[in-house]
Amino acid sequence: MPESGSYYPFGLTPYRHVRRVLPNHYLDLEGWKAVRHWPGKAELTVDYDTDRAVKEIVSIIKNNLQAISKRYRIHMGLTAGRDTRLLLACSRPILG
């Protein structure tokens, strides 16, 4: 089965006692544990100003889309998900 090209989620592999280290993790050689690299416990803070956070996220996405649209023709794969609706709403100023 290793040659099948199958997808193995959650760090699994086709081998019984072998696991992958997931992205943004590293192997702690003292305890032989996969540890999340960033953010650590010290960096995890809760920002309760969700209105400000939403405005900042929308601004970043709009700026990125506008920068890309100045140089390239934009194509998006669309689904019925919230991420698609967010991208479409942020694209409104640059759509023809």
C-alpha positions in Angstrom: 0.0 0.0 0.0 2.9 2.5 0.4 3.1 2.9 -3.4 -0.7 3.5 -3.8 -0.4 7.3 -3.5 -3.1 7.3 -0.9 -3.7 10.3 1.4 -3.0 9.7 5.1 -4.4 12.5 7.4 -3.5 13.5 10.9 0.2 12.5 10.7 -0.6 8.9 9.8 1.5 6.9 7.4 1.1 3.5 5.7 3.5 2.0 8.3 2.2 0.8 11.7 4.8 2.5 14.0 5.7 5.5 11.9 4.1 8.9 12.2 4.7 12.2 10.3 5.5 15.4 12.1 2.7 17.8 11.0 3.4 21.3 9.6 4.2 23.9 12.3 5.4 21.1 14.6 8.9 19.9 15.6 10.1 16.7 17.2 11.3 17.3 20.8 14.2 14.8 21.0 14.2 14.8 24.8 10.7 13.4 25.2 10.2 12.2 21.6 7.0 14.2 21.3 5.7 16.3 18.4 5.4 19.9 19.7 3.6 22.8 18.1 6.2 25.4 17.1 4.0 28.5 17.0 2.0 29.9 18.6 3.1 28.5 21.9 1.0 28.8 25.1 2.6 32.2 25.9 1.5 33.6 22.5 -2.1 32.4 22.7 -4.2 35.4 23.7 -7.9 36.1 23.2 -8.8 39.4 21.5 -12.4 40.1 22.4 -12.7 43.0 19.9 -14.1 40.9 17.1 -15.4 43.9 15.1 -11.9 45.3 14.9 -10.5 41.9 14.0 -13.1 41.3 11.2 -12.4 44.8 9.8 -8.6 44.1 9.8 -9.1 40.7 8.1 -11.4 42.1 5.4 -9.0 44.9 4.8 -6.0 42.6 4.3 -8.0 40.3 2.0 -9.2 43.3 -0.1 -5.7 44.7 -0.3 -4.3 41.4 -1.5 -7.0 40.9 -4.1 -6.6 44.4 -5.4 -2.8 44.0 -5.7 -3.2 40.7 -7.5 -5.9 42.0 -9.9 -3.7 44.9 -11.0 -1.2 42.4 -12.5 -3.2 39.2 -13.2 -6.6 38.1 -14.2 -8.2 36.6 -11.1 -9.7 33.1 -11.1 -11.3 31.5 -8.0 -12.7 28.0 -7.3 -16.1 28.6 -5.7 -17.9 26.4 -3.2 -20.9 27.1 -1.0 -18.7 27.6 2.0 -18.2 30.7 4.1 -14.7 31.2 2.8 -16.0 31.6 -0.7 -18.7 34.1 0.4 -16.0 36.1 2.2 -13.8 36.1 -0.9 -16.6 37.1 -3.1 -17.7 39.9 -0.8 -14.1 41.2 -0.6 -13.8 41.0 -4.4 -16.9 43.2 -5.0 -14.9 46.4 -5.6 -12.7 44.8 -8.3 -15.3 42.7 -10.1 -16.4 43.9 -13.5 
